[in-house]
Amino acid sequence: MSIAGRIEVVKDLETLSVQAAELIADHMRESEGPFRLALSGGNTPRGCYHHLARLHQLPWDKVEVYLGDERFVPPDHPHSNYRMIRETLLKNIAPRGVFAIPTDGTPQQTAHAYEEMLRQQYGGSVLVAGQPLFNLQLLGLGEDGHTASLIPGQPVLQDHTHWVAAVPEGRDEPRITLTYPALESSRLILFLVSGAAKRDVLTRVRAGDPAFPAARLRPQGEVVWLVDRAAAGA
Ligand code: 6PG
């Protein structure tokens, strides 16, 4: 599927958060068997996680939570994506599994360990078309066109072999990220984009401009962009 996917423009970040939570919930309810949900970090999805945690009667016992990327900091650090997800989503709910990206050892060891765990959950070491690793992958978009921690200019952009990689440079702290093949192996990719500062990059990524890492994703499944009016320019 093309990265342009389908776009839904909503009034503001609050509406975007509610709609994102409802869309994720619908997919959870409809899925048969385990529901593998990969979450993103940053600020935009906080409200979505908050709402998702408050929706009633969701089948959390079949949901496995994964992370699309992590900052290489201890799990209680203010920059930790896992900490943000714990505080917003996981306070009062108990999914069938929560697979945080560990941040002990070295970034390379961590990436390797997370990849091994994903392979075990997937039940194979080769990603098969038509058999996606994730049911739903939530992603954000940075002003520089990054998504997850596919950061412009970093060697991870050329890694089409591993599922998880360390990104030692390019940000204040090292990052651990799913690579293109792992991100692309999802039944649905849901991008959440908010704010006027993202307007230009949103247009260019959806047009497939390869200068932006997010535009180089070749998703196997459906792509939905849930964006607010400020980001859409509408
Ligand atoms: C992270 C991310 C990252 C994020 C974008 C957009 O750990 O920072 O997962 O890829 O999604 O930076 O973040 P915002 O939506 O908060 O701008």
Boltz pocket constraint, residues with backbone or C-beta under 6 A from the ligand:
constraints:
  - pocket:
      binder: B
      contacts: [[A, 40], [A, 41], [A, 42], [A, 43], [A, 44], [A, 45], [A, 68], [A, 69], [A, 70], [A, 71], [A, 81], [A, 139], [A, 140], [A, 141], [A, 142], [A, 146], [A, 147], [A, 148], [A, 149], [A, 192]]
      max_distance: 6.0
